[in-house]
Amino acid sequence: MKIAMIASEAIPFAKTGGLADVLGTLSTALEPLGHHITLILPAYRCTLRSDFPLRQLPFKLSVALADRTEDATVLQTVIGKRIDVYLIRADRYFDREFLYGTAVEDYPDNAERFTFFNRAALEILRAYPVDVVHAHDWQAALAIVFLKTQGARYPEIAAAKTLLTIHNLGFQGLFEQSKWQLLNLDDSFFAPQYLEFYGRINFLKGGLVFADKLTTVSPAYAQEIMTPEQGFGLEDVVRQRADDLIGILNGVDYNQWNPWADPYLTPHHGVNNRSVKRNSKTHLRQMLDLPDRSATPVIAMISRLTSQKGFDLVTTIFDRLMQREVQFALLGSGEPQFEEFFRTAATRYPGRVAVRIGFDERLAHRIEAGADLFLMPSLYEPCGLNQMYSLKYGTIPIVRAVGGLKDTVEDYDPATESGTGFVFEAYDAQALLDAIDRGLAAFHDKPAWSALRRRAMAMDFSWDRSAQAYSNLYQQLLS
């Protein structure tokens, strides 16, 4: 089958989060199954400044936008064996320091930028038709809307089936009604049964309504977004599409995250090699300027610093956590109040708290390899990848039972010697602290801890199973 993936980011071209990881690795996992995969992405500044071999195609795109047309060029490259990547170059929209906005606010013209991107993506597919158009998140949802409501504009692909993957329902692409003219859609579609959402335009809702099939990035999340707690106002729309919704767990790229071959680690791990884990912890402490205390567990987080990721819980318990014999390592950036809290914590607890604001790929790998426990107390978590990385590196996750965290981490039970991590249910600071205390108790029971680490490292969340599930879904769409 010919599959076109339309998305706003994908590794190795541009990344702000897990969406990029999924697009890059899912594409290369589908290719061995015999499919011809095409990726369509914006040509951001970071992409243009990279060393990818980009070839400009000998035609221009002309895209209708409101009462005018906007032009773009198309750059082409290849990943995998023969995955074609088309990058839409329109510097007025995409030649910017950030993908979606600054740390303070979104770009005010995001409605225009991504309306243009979706129209341009469909123009590319007119030249290179496909069987399935697979759009990801709100930034690509309008491609499905345009294809389903204005098929005559795109006759070459009007018969293509459509799939929308929801990576995070909390981000929907909400814009004021005054932006409606940009879409060049009939006014009848600005209605509650289509794209209207409490007086605003909702790009993601349009995709939810018009896509032939819907997926989320974990089975649990597919159920959760049908509830008021995690539906973000779209739970009724999702429930109406329940028969067309399937949760497919994201996979992990073990070429990048593999303790036995990780290029950022020396020496490499082994399932039973505790000395290597100790060495990794020593190296991590050296990177973070923490004292090397062999009996002290290291608790780590790598995350965007937002309330969604449970940082209000972490800040609530932090002083009580520091009453335990632990060291704490944090890598990430996000909301200013959380960045300031942890910067201050590092000065209040010298030698016990290490904080690095920003992102560092090498340090991320070192944290996964060297920490003992990994916190992910999310308010909601569509899938999550770090808990799966942590399992493979023998860094035991402490997670809340939501979304992909619930699907990938089994709660530890010392009575039956089962489980791969520590799971708590209620979104409550005391529940988090209790889970941490259970993890610390297990850490000090060396035989139980060794067995727990072996079970964790034996878990396999490779893309093979997930890619096959997507392949089956494509086949179902076409049959």
C-alpha positions in Angstrom: 0.0 0.0 0.0 1.0 3.6 -0.5 0.7 5.5 2.7 1.2 9.2 3.2 2.0 10.5 6.7 1.3 14.2 7.2 2.6 15.7 10.4 4.2 18.8 11.8 7.4 17.1 13.0 9.4 13.9 12.7 12.8 12.8 13.6 15.4 13.4 12.3 14.1 16.6 10.7 12.4 18.5 13.6 11.3 17.6 17.1 9.6 19.1 20.1 8.3 15.9 21.6 7.1 12.3 21.2 5.2 13.0 18.0 8.4 13.4 16.2 9.8 10.1 17.6 6.7 8.2 16.6 6.6 9.6 13.0 10.2 8.7 12.3 10.2 5.3 13.8 6.8 4.2 12.7 7.6 5.0 9.1 10.8 2.9 9.2 9.0 0.1 10.9 6.2 0.0 8.3 8.7 -0.1 5.4 9.8 -3.7 5.9 6.2 -4.8 5.8 6.2 -3.9 2.1 4.4 -0.5 2.2 5.6 2.6 0.3 5.7 5.3 2.9 5.7 9.0 2.2 6.3 11.7 4.9 5.1 15.3 4.4 6.5 17.9 6.8 7.1 21.7 7.0 10.7 22.8 6.1 11.5 24.5 9.3 14.7 26.6 9.9 16.2 23.8 11.9 15.7 21.4 9.0 17.1 23.8 6.4 20.2 24.4 8.6 20.9 20.7 9.0 23.1 18.5 6.8 20.4 16.5 5.2 20.8 16.1 1.5 17.8 18.0 0.3 16.8 18.3 -3.4 14.4 21.0 -4.6 11.8 19.5 -6.9 11.2 21.3 -10.3 7.7 22.6 -9.5 6.1 25.1 -7.2 2.9 24.7 -5.2 0.2 27.3 -5.4 -2.2 27.2 -2.5 -5.5 28.9 -2.1 -5.7 30.8 1.3 -8.6 33.0 2.0 -8.9 35.3 -1.1 -5.4 34.9 -2.3 -2.8 32.2 -3.3 0.4 31.5 -1.5 3.4 29.7 -3.2 5.9 27.2 -1.9 8.7 25.0 -3.1 9.1 21.4 -2.3 12.3 19.8 -1.0 12.8 16.1 -1.2 15.0 13.6 0.6 14.9 9.9 1.7 15.1 8.0 5.0 15.2 4.3 5.5 15.6 2.4 2.3 13.1 4.3 0.1 10.8 6.4 2.3 10.2 9.6 0.4 10.2 12.8 2.5 8.7 16.0 1.1 9.4 19.2 3.0 7.2 22.2 2.2 9.3 25.3 2.1 7.6 28.6 2.7 10.0 30.6 4.7 7.4 33.3 5.7 5.7 30.5 7.7 8.3 28.1 8.7 11.7 29.8 8.8 11.5 30.6 12.6 13.4 29.7 15.7 10.6 27.5 17.1 8.1 25.2 15.5 4.8 26.4 17.1 5.7 29.5 19.2 8.0 30.9 21.8 8.2 29.8 25.5 5.7 32.5 26.3 3.0 32.1 23.6 2.0 30.4 20.4 2.7 32.2 17.1 -0.4 34.4 16.4 -0.6 33.1 12.8 -0.6 29.4 13.5 -4.1 29.0 12.0 -2.8 30.5 8.7 0.5 28.5 8.9 -1.1 25.1 9.3 -4.1 25.7 7.0 -1.5 26.5 4.4 0.6 23.4 5.3 -2.5 21.1 4.9 -3.5 22.5 1.6 0.1 22.3 0.3 0.4 18.7 1.5 -2.7 17.7 -0.5 -1.2 19.4 -3.6 1.9 17.2 -3.2 -0.3 14.1 -3.0 -2.0 15.2 -6.2 1.4 14.7 -7.9 2.2 11.5 -5.9 -1.1 9.8 -5.2 -1.5 7.3 -2.3 -4.0 4.8 -1.0 -4.2 6.1 2.6 -3.7 9.6 4.0 -2.6 9.3 7.7 -2.7 12.6 9.5 -1.3 13.2 13.0 -2.7 15.6 15.6 -4.4 19.0 15.0 -1.6 20.4 12.8 -2.5 17.9 10.1 -6.2 17.3 10.7 -7.4 19.8 8.2 -5.9 17.7 5.3 -8.6 15.1 6.1 -11.3 17.8 6.3 -10.3 19.3 3.0 -10.1 15.9 1.3 -13.5 14.8 2.5 -15.4 18.1 1.9 -13.7 19.3 -1.3 -12.7 16.1 -3.1 -13.3 17.7 -6.5 -10.2 19.9 -5.8 -8.1 16.8 -5.3 -9.4 14.3 -7.9 -6.2 12.3 -7.9 -6.6 11.3 -4.3 -10.3 11.8 -3.7 -10.8 8.1 -3.2 -8.0 7.7 -0.6 -8.9 6.5 2.8 -8.1 8.6 5.8 -6.8 7.9 9.3 -6.2 10.4 12.1 -3.9 9.6 15.0 -4.5 11.5 18.2 -1.2 11.9 20.0 -2.5 14.3 22.6 -6.2 15.5 22.8 -5.2 18.3 25.1 -3.9 20.2 22.0 -6.7 20.8 19.5 -5.8 23.8 17.3 -8.4 26.3 18.6 -8.7 29.6 16.8 -11.1 32.5 16.6 -14.0 32.5 14.2 -12.4 35.4 12.4 -9.9 32.9 11.0 -12.6 30.9 9.2 -12.0 32.7 5.9 -8.5 31.1 5.7 -10.0 27.6 5.4 -12.0 28.3 2.2 -14.7 26.0 3.5 -18.5 26.6 3.2 -19.9 28.4 6.2 -22.2 25.4 6.8 -19.1 23.6 8.2 -18.8 26.2 11.0 -21.4 24.3 13.0 -21.3 22.2 16.2 -21.5 18.9 14.2 -18.4 19.9 12.3 -15.6 22.3 13.2 -17.3 24.8 15.5 -16.4 24.5 19.2 -18.0 26.9 21.6 -17.8 29.7 19.0 -14.2 28.9 17.9 -12.7 26.8 15.1 -11.3 23.5 16.3 -8.9 21.9 13.7 -8.7 18.6 15.6 -12.4 18.2 15.9 -12.7 18.5 12.1 -10.4 15.5 11.8 -12.3 13.5 14.4 -15.5 14.1 12.5 -14.3 13.4 9.0 -11.6 10.7 9.2 -12.5 7.2 8.2 -10.7 5.7 11.2 -9.2 7.1 14.4 -6.3 5.9 16.5 -4.7 6.9 19.8 -1.2 6.0 20.9 -2.3 3.5 23.6 -5.3 1.3 24.3 -6.0 2.9 27.7 -5.9 6.4 26.2 -8.5 5.5 23.6 -10.9 4.8 26.5 -9.9 7.7 28.6 -10.6 10.4 25.9 -14.3 9.3 26.0 -14.6 10.7 29.6 -15.1 14.3 30.8 -11.9 14.1 32.7 -9.7 13.5 29.7 -11.9 14.5 26.8 -11.1 18.2 26.9 -14.6 19.0 25.7 -14.5 16.5 22.8 -15.5 13.4 24.7 -19.0 13.3 23.1 -17.4 13.6 19.6 -15.1 10.8 20.4 -17.9 8.6 21.8 -19.8 9.1 18.6 -16.8 7.6 16.7 -16.1 4.8 19.2 -16.7 2.1 16.6 -14.0 3.6 14.4 -11.5 4.2 17.2 -8.6 1.9 18.1 -5.7 2.3 20.6 -2.3 1.2 19.2 0.5 1.4 21.7 3.5 3.4 20.5 6.8 1.5 20.2 10.3 2.2 21.2 13.2 2.5 18.7 15.7 0.1 20.3 18.3 1.1 17.8 18.4 4.4 19.7 17.5 3.2 23.2 19.3 0.0 23.9 21.6 -0.4 26.9 23.6 -3.1 25.2 24.5 -0.8 22.3 23.9 2.7 23.4 26.6 5.0 21.9 26.4 7.3 24.8 27.3 4.5 27.3 30.7 2.9 28.0 30.7 0.1 29.1 27.3 -1.2 28.0 24.8 -2.9 30.2 23.9 -6.5 30.8 20.8 -7.9 32.4 22.7 -9.3 35.4 25.7 -7.0 35.4 25.1 -4.8 38.5 28.6 -3.4 38.3 27.9 -1.8 35.0 24.7 -0.2 36.5 26.9 1.1 39.4 29.4 2.5 36.9 26.6 4.2 35.0 25.4 5.8 38.2 28.9 7.0 39.0 29.3 8.6 35.6 25.9 10.2 35.9 26.8 11.7 39.2 30.0 13.0 37.8 28.1 14.7 35.0 25.7 16.3 37.5 28.3 17.1 40.2 26.6 14.8 42.8 28.6 13.0 45.4 29.0 9.3 44.7 27.1 7.6 47.5 26.7 3.9 46.6 23.9 3.1 48.9 21.8 6.2 48.0 19.2 5.8 45.2 19.0 8.3 42.4 15.4 9.3 41.5 15.2 11.0 38.0 12.8 12.8 35.7 13.2 13.8 32.1 10.2 15.8 31.0 8.5 18.9 29.9 7.9 20.9 33.1 4.1 21.2 32.9 1.2 20.4 35.1 0.2 17.6 32.7 3.3 15.8 33.7 2.4 15.9 37.4 4.9 18.6 38.5 2.4 20.1 40.9 2.4 16.8 42.7 6.2 16.7 42.7 6.6 20.2 44.0 4.0 19.5 46.8 6.0 16.5 48.2 9.5 17.7 47.3 10.6 18.8 50.8 9.2 15.5 52.3 11.0 13.6 49.6 14.2 15.2 50.6 13.8 13.9 54.1 14.5 10.5 52.6 18.1 9.4 51.8 17.8 10.0 48.0 19.4 12.1 45.3 17.2 13.7 42.6 18.1 14.5 39.0 15.9 16.5 36.6 16.4 17.3 32.9 13.8 19.4 31.1 12.2 22.8 30.5 8.7 24.2 30.5 6.5 26.4 32.7 8.5 29.2 34.3 7.2 28.5 37.8 8.4 24.9 37.7 11.8 25.9 36.3 12.3 28.4 39.1 11.1 25.9 41.7 13.7 23.3 40.7 16.5 25.9 40.2 15.9 27.0 43.8 15.7 23.4 45.0 19.2 22.7 43.6 20.6 25.5 45.7 18.6 24.5 48.8 19.8 20.9 48.6 23.4 21.0 47.3 24.8 17.6 46.6 21.4 16.0 46.6 19.5 17.8 43.8 20.8 18.3 40.3 18.8 20.3 37.7 19.5 20.9 34.1 17.0 23.2 32.3 16.8 22.5 28.6 17.5 19.3 26.8 20.7 17.3 26.3 20.5 14.0 24.4 23.6 12.6 25.9 22.6 13.4 29.4 19.1 11.9 28.7 20.7 8.6 27.9 23.0 8.8 30.9 20.1 9.5 33.2 18.1 6.5 31.9 21.2 4.3 32.4 22.4 5.7 35.7 19.3 6.4 37.8 17.6 3.8 39.9 14.0 5.1 39.9 12.2 7.2 37.2 9.2 9.4 38.1 6.2 9.9 35.7 3.3 11.0 37.9 1.3 12.4 34.9 -2.2 13.9 35.2 -2.7 12.3 31.8 -0.3 10.5 29.4 -1.5 9.4 26.0 1.4 7.0 25.7 4.7 8.1 27.2 8.1 6.8 26.0 10.4 7.4 28.9 8.8 4.7 31.1 9.6 2.2 28.3 13.1 3.5 27.9 13.5 3.2 31.7 12.3 -0.4 31.8 14.9 -1.4 29.2 17.7 0.3 31.1 16.7 -1.3 34.5 15.6 2.1 35.8 12.4 1.3 37.6 9.5 3.6 36.7 7.1 5.1 39.3 4.0 6.0 37.3 0.3 7.0 37.7 -2.1 4.5 36.2 -3.2 6.5 33.1 -2.9 6.1 29.4 0.2 4.4 28.1 1.8 4.3 31.6 -1.0 2.0 32.7 -0.5 -0.1 29.5 3.2 -0.6 30.0 4.1 -0.8 33.7 2.8 -3.6 35.9 2.6 -2.7 39.6 5.2 -4.5 41.8 3.9 -7.1 44.2 6.5 -8.5 46.6 4.2 -11.3 47.7 4.1 -12.8 44.2 7.5 -11.4 43.0 5.8 -9.9 40.0 5.6 -6.5 38.4 7.9 -4.1 36.6 7.4 -0.8 38.5 5.4 1.1 41.0 1.9 2.3 40.0 -0.5 4.6 41.9 -4.1 5.5 41.0 -5.3 8.8 42.5 -3.9 12.1 41.3 -2.8 12.9 44.8 0.5 14.0 46.2 0.4 11.5 49.1 -0.3 8.7 46.7 2.8 9.6 44.7 4.9 9.8 47.9 3.6 6.4 49.0 4.6 4.9 45.6 8.1 6.4 46.0 8.4 4.9 49.4 7.4 1.5 48.1 10.1 1.9 45.4 12.7 2.9 48.0 11.8 -0.1 50.2 12.3 -2.4 47.2 15.6 -0.8 46.3 17.0 -1.7 49.7 15.9 -5.4 49.3 18.8 -6.3 47.0 17.6 -9.8 45.9 14.1 -8.5 45.2 15.5 -5.4 43.4 17.7 -7.5 41.2 14.8 -9.7 40.2 12.6 -6.6 39.5 15.3 -5.1 37.3 15.6 -8.3 35.3 11.9 -8.4 34.7 11.9 -4.8 33.7 14.8 -5.2 31.2 13.1 -8.2 29.6 10.1 -6.2 28.5 9.8 -5.7 24.7 8.0 -2.6 23.3 9.6 -2.6 19.9 7.8 -1.2 17.0 7.2 -4.5 15.3 3.9 -5.3 17.0 2.6 -1.7 16.6 3.6 -1.4 13.0 1.8 -4.6 12.2 -1.3 -3.2 14.0 -1.2 -0.1 11.8 -0.6 -2.3 8.7 -3.7 -4.3 9.5 -5.7 -1.2 10.0 -4.7 0.2 6.6 -5.7 -3.1 5.1 -9.1 -2.9 6.8 -9.6 0.6 5.5 -8.9 -0.5 1.9 -11.0 -3.6 2.1 
